[in-house]
Every structure is written in structure tokens, then in C-alpha cells.
């Protein structure tokens, strides 16, 4: 194999690796975007759940107050 053939083979290999690297970067970016979307959904669900949990004491107080008023009459 001549020096020119070796250089040509190396050039082809590097182009192939660069092409594969670019494809993997695109795939990885898409996967990260999907993961970010899932985390955003989870964060929003957690925030909603936390708000509901914070409201529970107020929700349970109201019937007790009504019963106290009825018993006091």
C-alpha cells in the first residue's frame, strides 16, 4: 500500500467517523429533549400534587367548622 493510498484510507475513515459522530450528536440531543420534557411533566405534576396536599388541611377544617356551628345551635 502506497503512502497516498494510506492517506486516502485515513481520510475516508475520518469522514466516516465524523459523519457517525454528527449522527450520534443529533440522536443524543433528541433524547435529552425528550428527557427534559418528561422531567417538566413530572415537575408540574409534583407541583400540582404539592398544592393539593397543602390545601388538604383547609378542606378538612371546613366540615368540622360546620359541624361545630350545627352542634352549637
CORZINOR-V656450 format. One record per residue. SS is DSSP state (H for helix, E for strand, - for the rest). PSI is psi in whole degrees, -180 to 180 (none if undefined). Layout:
BEGIN
ss=<SS,SS>
psi=<PSI,PSI>
END
This chain:
BEGIN
ss=<-,-,H,H,H,H,H,H,H,H,H,H,H,H,H,H,H,H,H,H,H,H,H,H,H,H,H,H,H,H,H,H,H,H,H,H,H,H,H,H,H,H,H,H,H,H,H,H,H,H,H,H,H,H,H,H,H,H,H,H,H,H,H,H,H,H,H,H,H,H,H,H,->
psi=<130,168,-41,-39,-39,-44,-42,-43,-43,-41,-44,-43,-43,-40,-41,-45,-40,-40,-45,-39,-44,-41,-41,-36,-42,-44,-44,-42,-41,-41,-41,-39,-42,-41,-42,-41,-41,-41,-38,-42,-45,-42,-44,-41,-42,-42,-42,-42,-42,-40,-42,-44,-40,-26,-20,-45,-38,-37,-40,-22,-37,-50,-36,-40,-39,-40,-40,-42,-40,-40,-30,-18,none>
END
